[in-house]
Amino acid sequence: MSQISVPMIIECVRKAADKEVAADTDIFSAGVDSLAVLRCRALLKEQTGVKVPGHVFFGGRTPAGIVAMIDAQSPIGAQHVGR
């Protein structure tokens, strides 16, 4: 399990893109763009020290899907994603 949670992704999207999303909302259908993904990644790095690659956002597409991808890619979650 990673230290990044669904509520953290939802809050990150709200701050980075000024979009309100739910756990199962496709963030790109909601209007999130690649620049907002970059901002969200920076916020997560600042808050947690974890570097989450952009492909996780594009592959996961929803806050729940993003966290699931983080958890699936490493036995200890996001700390080793993309290394």
N, C-alpha and C positions, 0 to 999 in steps of 0.2 A: 504494500500500500504506500502510495506516495504522500509527501507532505502537502501536495496540491490537491485541493478538494473542488467539488462542483461549485459550491458557493463562492470560492475564490475566483474561479473562471468567470462566473456570472458577474461578480463585482468588477473584475478586470475588464470585461467587455463594456460594462456600464461606464467605467472611467475612461477607457481608451477610445471608445467609439460613440459614447453617449447614446447607447442602445440598451433597452430593457429586454432581456431574454430569460427564458426558463431553461431548466436542465435539458429539455428535449428540443429546444429551438435551434434550427439550422442558423448559425450566426451569419452566414453569408447571405442567406435569403432575407435575414433581418436587416441587411445593409452594412454589415461589417466588411471593410476592405483590407487589402494587404498592409496598408500603412497602420491601420488600427491593430492588426496582428503584431506588427513590429512594436507598437506602443505597449500592447498587452504583454508581450514577451519581456520587455524592459521592466514593466511593473512587477511581474512575477519574479524576475531576477533580483530586483531591489527588495521585495518583500521576503523572499525565501532563500535567496542565494542560488536558486536552481535555474539553469539555462535550459529552456524548453525550445527545441527546434521548431521552425515554422511549419514543417510538414505535418506536425502533430495537429495543428489547428486545421489545416486543409484536409487532412485525413479523417479527423474525428468529427468535425463539422458542428457538433453540438457540445455544450459544456460537459455533459455526461460522457459523450464519445471521446472528447479530448482527454479527460481524466482516465478513461478506460485505456486509451492508447498509451498514455504515460505509464500506467500500471503494468500493461502487457509487455512493454518494451524492455523492462528491466526488473529483476527480482526485487529491487528496493525502490522502484519507482523512478521519478524524474531525476534523481541525483546522478544517474548514469545515462539518461536518454541522450543520444547523439554523441556520446564519447567514442 
